[in-house]
């Protein structure tokens, strides 16, 4: 099995629709093909080096959660089995195996649906400024990484590659996508977060926060993109959790912490990553997969 990082796919006989921070998306007419590369971004800057096995892990974790949440909301997956992909994909089967999804086309709802159960990251930074997160007033005196009384919905803008997603209020999000839509995705997002939080906690992981994306097919809202991965969530080690500080995690916070330690200015070009940082990031992602699903990446892809 090839574990050298894949930073970009170039399937010349398929129509490339766009490249995101991590995923390459191909237009297959009435369907889309989404390919998870091993690219990694931090502070909306794509690093020059990839993380071995990352695309495999993101695909397997997302597939796991999509299946677990089927009773909450429909998702966009048609198949993750390359043998079931359209004929035009067959010549790329080796590259697509374990890191791709054949998905339904949707009209994307253009906001990030963020749910926070704990005060961390940009939410903590916003709270320190004015005691609020996305217009939600929080109690005085909360500490970093503290659990909130109830999970909060804190949407963000969905920006193009190279631009920073910005935290926004629920009211502003409603202006972008409509009040009825925002109320529905808020309800679904919080339901998913609560179900995932309880499941993960039983496995020894605290899901501090996560972001989701939704699309619409014939006025029906469905879950799209990725779900509850180490790229889109904060996964903390429940055994080592302590209020009042940054937490040990199974996600890309480890990379962010390294970038902060070298005073990265959060603008391109990305710095060269030491081999140790690359290996440890891959290891943390692999640990997240194994703890949550009970299977190692090698069991999935053997």
N, C-alpha and C positions, 0 to 999 in steps of 0.2 A: 504494500500500500504506500502511495506517495504522500509524504507528510511535509514536503517542501511547501512553504506558503505560496498560495496563488493570490497575487495582487490584482489581477485583472483577467477577465475572460475575453476572448476574441473569436466568436463563432461566426465566421464570415458568411455562412449561408443562412443565418438568422438575422432578423431585423432588431438591432439594438435600439431600445426605446430611451433608456437613460442609465447613467451610473450614479448611484447614491454614495453615501459615505462608506458603505460596506457592500451593498448589493448591486449587481448588474441585472437589469431587467430587459427582457426581450419580448417583442410583440409577435405573437403567433396567430394573429387575426382575431378570433373570438376568445382567445385565452392569453395569459401572460406566463412567461417563464421567469422565475425569480431565482437568482443564483447568489448564494452567500459566499463571498470571497473571504480571504484572511486579512483584509484590510482592517485597521483599527483607527478610530479617531478619538481625539480628546480635545475638549474645548472647541469642538467643530473644526479642528485641523486634522487632516488625514496624515498619519505617520508614514514615513517613507518605507518602513519595514513592516512585514506582516507577522501575524501570530500563528505559529503552526497549529493546525487542526481547528482553528477558530470557526471557520465556515461550517465545518461538520457539526460542531457543538451547538452553534446557534440554530441550525436547522433541526437537530434532534430535540433540543430543549423546547423550541417553539412548537414542534409537532406534538410533543408530550403534553404541553399546556393546552394547545388547541383542542386536543382530544378530551382532556379533562374538563374543559369549559363548554363542551357541546350542549349541555343542558341549560347553559346560561344564554348563549348567543351563537348563531351560525358563524362559521369562518369561511375564508376564501380558498381553502385547500381543495384541489381536485385530486391530486396524487403527489406523493413524494417518491414513487417507484419509477425509476427511469424506463423500465420495461413497458410502462403504460403511457409514456410520453408520445406525442405525435411523431410520425415517421421522420420529419425533418430534423429532429433532435438526435436520432439514433447514432449518427457519426460522432457525436460529442458525449456519448454515454459515460465513458471513463471519467471525463472531467466533471460531469454533472452528478455522478453517483454520490449520494449522501449529503450533498450540499445544495440541492435545488428543490423547488416546488413548482408544480404546474398549478396555476391559480385562476380563479374567476376574475374577469375584468369588473371593476367597480368605479363609481364616481367617488373619488377620494374626498372625505370630509377634511378640510384643510386646517386642522388643529391637532396638536399633540394632547392626548388626554392623560394627564398626570394625576396619580393618586399618591398621597403621602400619609403614611401611618406614623412616621417619626420625623423629627426636625433635623434635617441634614442638607448638605449640598447648598444649592442656590436658595432653597427654602430657609435654611439657617441664616444665610447671608442677608436675605430680605428681612427676616425677623429682627436681626440685630439693628437694622436701619430704622425701622418704624413699627416693629411689633406686629407686622402683618405679613401674610404670604398670599399673593395674588388677590389682594383686597379683603382677605379673611383675617379679622382681628383675632389674635391669639392671646391667651392669658400672659400676664407679666411674669417675668422670672423663670421662663423655661430655659433649659440647658441644651447644649448641643447633643444630638442623638436621642433626645427624650421622646418617649412615646406620647403621641397626641391622644386626647380623650376619645376622639373618634377620627377615622380617616377623613382627610379632606381632599376635595377635587380642585386641582390647581392647574388649569390649562396653560398651554404655551403655543406660541406661533410655530408654524411648520415652515422653516426657511430652507432655501436652496443650499447646496453644498458650499461651504466657505463662509456662510453667514450664521450668526448665533441665533438659536431659538430664544425667544423672549417670553418670560412669564407674563401672563395677562390675567385679568379678572374674568370671572364667569360671565359678567355682564358684557364685557367686550367680546368674549368668545361668541356670545349669543348674537351680537351684531354681525359677526363674520358668517356664522352658519345657520342662524335662526334659533329662537328660544326653544321651540319644540325639540329640535335636534339636540341642542346642548343638554337639555334636561334628560333626554333618553340616553345619550352616551355617558352622561354623568352617572346615572343609575346603574347602567351596565358595568362601567369601569369600577365603581365602588364594590359592586357585587363580586366581580372577578377578583379584585384585590383581597377582599375578606376571605373568599374561598381559598385562594392561593396562599394567603398568609397563614391560615390555620394548617393547611397541608404541609407547607414548608417548615413551620415551627415544630411540627411533630417529627420532622427529619433532622432538626438541629440548625435550621437556617431561619433568620429573621429577614423577611422582605420589608425593608424600610420604606421603599417607594418604588414606583414603576411607571412607565408610560406606555400607552397603547394608541393604536390608530384604527380608525373605522372608515368604511366606505359604504356606498349605497347601491343596491340593485333593485330597480323597480320600487323605489321608496322604502325598501327594507334595509335596515342598518345591519351590517355584518362586520366582523372583526377581520382586520387585514394586517399585512406586514409581518412583524415578529411579535412574540408574546413572552413576557417574563423571562428574558434572557439576561446574562451578565452585562450585555451592552445597554439594555433598556431599564435595568433595575439595580437597586443596591441590595446585595445579599450579604448579610452579616452572620458571623459565627455566633450562634445563640449562647454557647458556653462561655464566650469571652466578652459578651456584651457588657458595657459599662457606660452609664449616663455621664455626660460632661466632656466627652472627647470624641475624636474620630475613631471609627471602628475597624477592626480587622475584617476583611471582606473577601468574597469570592467573585469579584467583578473588576471592572476597569478602574476603580478608585485607586488600586495599586499603581497603575500607570499614571493617573493624575497626580498622585502623591510624589512620584518620582519627578514629574515635570515641574511641580511646584518647588521641589528641592533644588532644582537647577535654575529656578527663576525664569522658566519659559514664559514668554510674553503673550502666549495664546494667539499668535499670528503665524501664518506660513512665513518661511519654510519650517517644517518640523525638524527637531533635533535628531541626531543619530541616537538610536536606542542601544544601550549596552546589551550584550547577549544574555546577561543575568535577568534583566528586566523582561526581555522577550520570553525566556523560558519560564520564569515565574508567573507571568501573565497567562501563558498557555496552561500551566499547571493549575492555577486558580479556576480557570474556566472548566477544565476537565473535572476538578473536584466538585464544582457546582452541579455538573451533569450527573456525576455518579451519586452524589448525596440525594439529589432530588428524584432521580429516576430509578436508582438502584442498580444501574448498569454503567460500566465504563464505556468510553468512546470506542475502545477496541472491540468490545462485545457487540456494539451497534454496527460496526463497519467491517467486521471480520468476514 
